[in-house]
Amino acid sequence: MFIKELKDSYKLVLCKINGEPMGTIFYENLSSLSKGIEKVSELSFTVNKFYGAEGLENPLYNELKTERLINLDDMETYVIKNIVEQNETIKTVTAFSREKKLFRISVEIEDICITLKTLDPEVPNSYTLDELLYDETGWKLGYISPSVQYTSNGTILDILQDNKVNVTTTEKLRYQESISSNWYDYIMNEIADQFECYPVFDSYNKLVHLYDETELGESDLQLMLSYDNYLKSKERETDTEDIVTRLVLSGNDDLTVVGCNPTGYRYIEDFSYFMEIGEMSAELTNALNKYNEITSQRILEWNRLRNEKARKNEEYATEQKKLLICYSMIKSLETAIDLTESGAYQAKLSEDLVAETDKKTLLEKTVTQLYNEIKALSEQITEINRLCKKKYATDSNGNLIFTDRLLNELKEFIYQDTYSNDCITNEEDLMKIGMRKLTEMKYPTKTWSVDVVNFIERLIDNEFRTQWNGELGLGDMIVLKGEDIEEAIYLVGYTQNFKDKTLQLELSNKKGNKEFSLSIGERLTQAKEVYKNYNNNKYLLNSIKLKRIGVNYDKINGKIL
């Protein structure tokens, strides 16, 4: 849990390892507080053995010991990890957020299925992460973003247009092949990757919240940092090493997105960054804009045809089954007629045979018609696939959008990489996640280190703030303004120095530094997603519904009220 309101003082309470309070530490002793996304928060302070004009002995001085706890404002809990003593009169203490203890608790898992909170009795050898985590560590799962806990059955149209109306959801299930790690790394790496989430530790209540990126932070703070209000100095770093414009997608057992990609390729592309910075020729930029506009219209038709084909395939399978049954009935009737000696019964069987033969004729006609309709739909889908390829893409007049010269120029802007995830066994899930990854990767990573003067003091001045309420948390979006820049970016870390009342902010255009690929050699585990056919009415929760109804959440007990 992140403290949202930055203050110039905090209440520090020293506690035994079991949580029993021992006394309050003067806030004047605070040195610094450092936080960051995907980082363990760090707190440092100094304590004098003697205080006051009379030189009274501090009763807590000798009680400051490693592994004891520090409660910060009854909102966060830190564990003391390092104490440096000077002349036996001054102790400098460094403490880390309590999830630091999870580094020392191992997790060994082999061949099990896990969901996050809801156990599925139909899946053998299955557990919930909530159950495993509590049994081994005493921590529990708290709030979980609906998009993290559940997966949807959305179509490509839903994916491309973010249309979640009438999309049913099921609980995500992950197969844990071989896990040998510690609980902190397991949550921050494996769980974060498998469920596409940002873990946030509530150290005071021993809860782990799992946030979707869109729910981590706020975007409407109306806070601008500039030289004429808060900003003292800034240092910017731009790194294009990780920029990607073409992303090849690969899932479990050589799964690709060929079947659900309008282009029919194994990869997806996005050249937005180079279009925006003006490195492309105006002609190529115009061609890409025209291509994107026309392709988006064609995708609508392509999606309609795919849905129609899927419906026809179901009808075709049903009618084929009926036809096979009919063939079997005809054969049985013919055999019965040959074997019977009763004239009356033979006549009845002959009538049934005629009726069944007529039924067969109609079914054959229906099956043939459906086959031809499916074939025609396939040809139309294939044609749209062809027209969505840049080489063959045409405008509304039938003219090619890209010349060979433009296609050659475009090759200079291809930065290719591969996203591979063995968790994914469904092509549309792979497409959905791949598009999200490309959105993150199509821009270079930019980071700023910013010094802010008298920031804390000015936050406390309510008369100074007209629109912004003074709260600031990790993942929040702010506007950084300088002589040559005005850009919306995220707060990804900060260090609060209490002695000089300053604040150093770490800002970036990306919220985290998570690896986009699971093929890293150092990783000890792989994960595979196991899909089952759930009752569509079993899980009614989805992200849109949850946001619309405005659920209340009990942060202490980690429950939706």
N, C-alpha and C positions, 0 to 999 in steps of 0.2 A: 504493500500500500504506500502510495506516495503522499507526503505532506504537501498539500496544495498551497498553503499560505506561508510565504517566507517571512520570518520574524527576526528581530535583533536579539531575542533572548528565548531560551527554552527551559523547561523544568526537567532536570536530570535526577533520577532516583536510582541509587545503588541497590541492587538486589542480590540475594544468594542465587546459586544455580537453580534452586527449586522455585525461584520467583519471589521468595519472601523479602519484602522491603527492609532496608537497613538504614536509610537516611537520604536526605536531599543534598546534592552537590550544587554549590553556588554557580549560577549561570555565568558569572564573570570569569569563571575558569575555562570556558569554552574557547577552543582555538579555531577549529574548522569543522565543517560538515560537507561531505562530498557525495553526490549521487549521480547516477547515470543509468540509462536504459541498458539492460543486459549486464549491469555491473552490480556488485555488492556494495551497498552504502558504507561509508567510512566516517567515523566520528573521532575527533581528538580533543583532549582537554588536559589542563595541568591542575594539580592540586598541591597547595602548600601545607606543610605539616603544622605550621603556626600561622595564626591570622590575628588581625586587630592590633591596636596600639599596645595592648597588654601582652601580646604574644601568646594567646590561648592556643592550646593544642587542638588540632582538628581531629575529632573522634573517628572520622571516616578514613583518615589517612592510612592507617594500618589495615583497614578492611578492604582497601583496593587491591584485589588479587585477580590474576588471570582466570578466565572462564566465568567469572561472575558477570552479572547482567547489568545493563544500564537501560532504564525506561526513559524514553524521550517523550515528554508531553502526554504520557499515557496513550500514545499512538504507535510508537515504534519501540522495538527492543533490540539492543546491541549487546554483543558478547565481547568482553575484554580479552584481547589477544596479545597485547604487548604493553609492558610497563618499563619505562626507563627512569631510574632514580638518580638525582643529582645531590651529592653531599648529604644524603639521607634526610633532606628537607623538602625536596620538590620531586613530585612524580609526574611524568608525562605519559599519558594513557592513550592508547590507540584501540578503538573498538570497531567491530564490524557488525553489520546487520545480522540478526540471529540465524538467517538461512546459511550463514557461513558454516554452521555446525553440520549441515547436510553434506559437506565435503567429506566428512569423516564417517559417514554411514554408507556402507556398500549396498548395492542392489545387484542381485544375481537372478536373472529370469531366463527360463528356457522353454520355448515352444508353448506359449499361452496366448490367448486372445484377451484384449482389454478394451473396454469402453471407459468413458470418463467417470460417470456417476451411476448409470443405470445398468444393472446386471441383466443380461439376456440368458434366461434359463435354457433356451433352445441351442445355445452354442456350447459344445463340450469344452471343458478345461478353460473356462472364461472367468475373468475377474474384472473388477472396476479399479481404475487407478486410484480413486478415492480410498477404497478399501486397502489396497496394497500400501499406499503412502502412509495411512494412519497406523496400520499394523507395525510397520517398520520404523517410523520416525515420530509418530504423534502429531504430525501435520495432517491437514485435510485440504481438499479442494474447496475453494470458495465460489465466487462468481465465475461463470463460464459464458463467454459470448455465444449466442445461439449458432452462429456460423462456424464456430470452433467445435461445438458438441454434436452438431447435426450436419448431415449432407443432404442435398436436394436432388430431385430427379429432373432438374431443368433441362430444356432443350438448348440448342445452339442459339436460338433467338433469345431465350432467356439470358444466356451468357453474354451475348453481344449487346443487348439492350438493357441489361440489368433488370429484367422483368421477372418478378417473383410471384406474380398473381397466380393463384391456384397451383403453386408448386408444393408438393408434399415433401416431407423430410423424414429421415431415419437417423437413428443414432449411429455415429461413426464407430466402426470396429476395426482394431488394428492387431495384426499378428506379430508377436514379439518372438523372433527367431532365437536370438542369443544376445542377452544383455549382461555385460560385466562392467560395472561402472560405479560411481557414487550417485547418490540421489540428486544432488544439485546439477551435476553434468547431465544426468539422464533427463531431468525435467527441461533444462535449458537447451539441450541439443536434440535428443531423440523425440521427446514429446512435442517440443516446439516445432520441429520439422514435420512430424507425422500428422499433427493436427493444425498446422499453419497458424500458430499463435505466439503471443508474447507473454510469457509467465511473469507475474508480478507478485512478490512475496509480501504478505502482511505479517511482519515479524512479531507484532504485539499479540495477535490472535492465532498465530501459527496456521495461516491459511495461504493457499496458493491460488491466485486468480489467474485465469487464462483469457487474455484479451485478443480479440481480432484487432488487426492494425488500425482499422477505422474507429475503434472505440478507445484506443490508447491516446489520450490527449484531447484537447478542445481546439476548435478552429475559429471561434468567434470572440477571442479575448479583446480585440481591438487595442492591442499593445504594440506600439512602434518604438523601436530603439533607434535613436539618432544622436548625432553629436550635440544637438541643441536641447536634448532632454536628459537621457540617461547615459549615452555612449561616451566612453573615454577613449578607447582604442580597440582596434579589431585587426585580426589576422585571418586571411582567407586562404584556403588550400583547395584546389580543384584537381581531381584525379579521374582521368578518362580510361584508366586501365580496365575498369570493370564495365564500360559502356557496351551495350548489346543492342543491335538493330534487327538481327535475325536469330531466333531461338528455336533450335531443334528440340522436339519434345519426345520423351521416351518413358514408358511406364513398365509395369510388370510383364514378364514374358514377351519382350519385344513389342509391347503395345505402342501404337502410334496414334496420331490424330488425323490420319489420311481420310478416314470415313466421316469425320465431323468437321473438317476444315473446308470452307468454301473453295479454296484454291486447289484442294486435293494434295497438297504438299505435306511433308512431315514437319514442317516448320511454320512459324508465324513471324510477321515482320512489322516494324514500326520505326519510321524515319523522322518522327516528330521533332526530335532535338535538332537535327541538322537543317530541317526546314525552318525552324524558328530562329536560328542564329545566322541565317543568311549565307551559309557556305555553298548551297546549291545554286545553280543557275535559276533565274526566274522561270524559264521554260520548264525545267524539271519540277520545280515546286508547284507550278500551275497544273502540270500533268498529274502529279501525285494527289493534289487536292481534288481534281476531277475524277481520278480513279477511285479515291476513297468515297466520294459522293455517290458515284454510279454503282460501285460495288456494294455499298450498304443497301441500296435499293434492290439489287439482284439477290442479296442474301435473304431478304424478306421472301422473295419468290422461291428461292432455293429451299428455305426452311419449310415453306408451305408444301412444296413438292415432297420433301423428305417425310413430313408428317403424313401426307396422303399416301405415300408409298408404304410407310409403316402400317397404316390402317388397312391398305389393300393386301399386304403380306399376311396380316392376321386373318382377314377374310379368306384369302387363298388357302391358308393352312387349314382353316375350319372346313371349307368346302372340299378340300382334298381328303380330309378325314372322313367326311360324309360319303364321298365317292368310293373310298376304299371299303367302307362298311357296306355300301350298296353292291360293289363287286362281290364281296363275300356272301351277301344274302342271295344274290343271283346264282352263284355257284352252289350254295346249299339247296336252293329251291330246285335247280336242275337235277342235282343228285337225288333229292327226295322224290321227284317225279319219276325218275328211272327206277327207283326201288319199290314204289308203292304199287299195289295190285288193285286197290280200290278205285273204281272209276270216279265216284263222287269226290273222293278226297283228291284224286289226281286233277280233277277239274278245278277244285278250289286252289290247289297249288299253282295251276297254270294261270289262273286269274291274278294271283299274287305275283307271279313271275312277270306278267305283262305290266303290272303296276310298277314293279321294281325296275323293269327295263326302261319304262317311260321316265322314271325318276333319274335313272342313270344318264339318259340322254340329256335331260335338263341340267344335271350336275356337271356333266362333261362340257356342255356349252358355257356354263357359268365359270368353271375352272379355266377354260380356254380364254374366255373374255377377260377374266382377272389377270391371267398370265400376260396377255397382250397389253393390258392397261399398265401393269407393273413394268413391263419392258419399255413402254412409251415414257413412263415417268422416269425410269433410269436414264433414258436417252436425254431427256430434258435436264435432269440433274447433272449429267456428264457435260452437257453443253454449257451450263452455268459455271461448272468447275473450270472449263476451258476459258470462258470469258472473264473469270476472276483471276486468271494468270496474267501478269503484267504484259507478257509477250503478245498475247492475243486479245487483251482488253480493248473494247471499242466504246466510243461515245454514243450518244443517242442517235446520231446520224450514221452509225456503222463504220466510222473512221477509227483507225488505230490511235489509241491515246499516246502510246510511247513509240518513238522511232528507235532505230538501232543505236543512234548516237546518244539518246537519252538513257537507254538501258545500259550502255557502256559507262555513262557518267554515274548512274546509280550504283554500279558495282564498287565505286570508290567509297561508298558510304555503308558497305556491308561489314558489320562487325558481328561475327557469328559465334555462338556458344551453344552448349547443350544443357538442357535441364532433364535430369534422369531421376525418377522416383519410383522405386519398387513397391511403394505403398499403394500405388494407383493401378486399379484393374479395369477401370471404365474410361473409355476414350473421351467422353464429354467432361468428366471430372478432370482428366489430364488437360484438356483444352482450357477449362475454366481456370485452373491453377496456373497453367502456362501463361495465359493472358495477364494474370495478375503479376506474375514474376516479371514479364516483359515490361509492364508498366513501371515497375520499380527500377529496371535495369536499363531502360532506354535513355536515361539521363546520366551524365557523369556525377560522381559523388562530390559534393561540395561541403566543406566544413569551415566553421568560423570559430575562433577563440576570441571572446569578447570580454574586456574589462569594463565594469560598470561602477561609476563613482557615486557614493552616497545613495545607492539604490534602495537599501533597506530603510533608511530614514525617510526617503520620499514615499515609499510604499505606505508607511504608517500615516502620512498626511492625507486624510480623506478629502480635504478641500482641493488638493492638487489633482486628484483623480476625478475625472468627469464621466468617463465611459467605462474604464477598466476598474474592476473591483479589487485589484491587488493580489489576487490568487494566481499562482504560477506553478505548474506541474510538468513533469517529464512527458514529452509527446505533444505538448501544447504548441500551436502554431502562432508565431509572432512575425512582425514585419521588421526587417533590418534595413535601415536607410543610411547611406553614406553619400559621398560626393558622386560616385559612379554606380550606385546600386540602390535598388529598392526591390526587395525580394521577400516573399513569404517562405519561411523556413521553420523547422522544428527545434524545440529545445530538447536536446538529447542528454545533457549532463550539466552539472554546475558544482562549483566549489564555493562555499560561503565562508569567508574569513571574518571572524568576529572581532578580532583585535582592531583592525582598521575599517571595519564596517563596509567592506567591499564584497563584490560578487563577481566571479568569473563564470561566464556562460559558455557552454559548448553547443553550437548550433550546426544543423545540417539539413540538407534537402531530402534526406532519407532518415527514417526513424531508427533503424537498426542496422547492424552489420552482419546479419545472418547469411550464411552460405546458401546459395540457391540450389546447390547440387548435393545429393546424398552419396556421390561417388568419391568422397574424400578418403584417402588411404588410411588416415589415422583413426577413422571411425571403426569401432569394434562391432557395431551392430548394423543390421539391415532390418527393415520392416516391410511387411506385406499386408495389404488390406484384404480382409475377408468380407465378402459381401453375401448377405442372405436376403431372401425374400421375406420382408416384414409385412405385416398387416398394415395397410395404408392408414388405418385409423389408430394405430398403436401410438404413434408419436405425432401430435398435432402442433407442436411448437416449431416455429421457424423464425428467422431473424426479422422479417418484416412485421409479423404479428406481434412479436415481443416489443418492438419499438412502438408500434401503433397503440397497444393497450397500456403502455407506460407502467410496467410491472414495478412493484416495490421490492427492494432487495435488503435482506438482513445481513449486513456485513459481518456482524459478530459471529453468527451461527452459520454463515455461508449458505443461506437458503433464500429462495424466491418466495415472497409472502403472497 
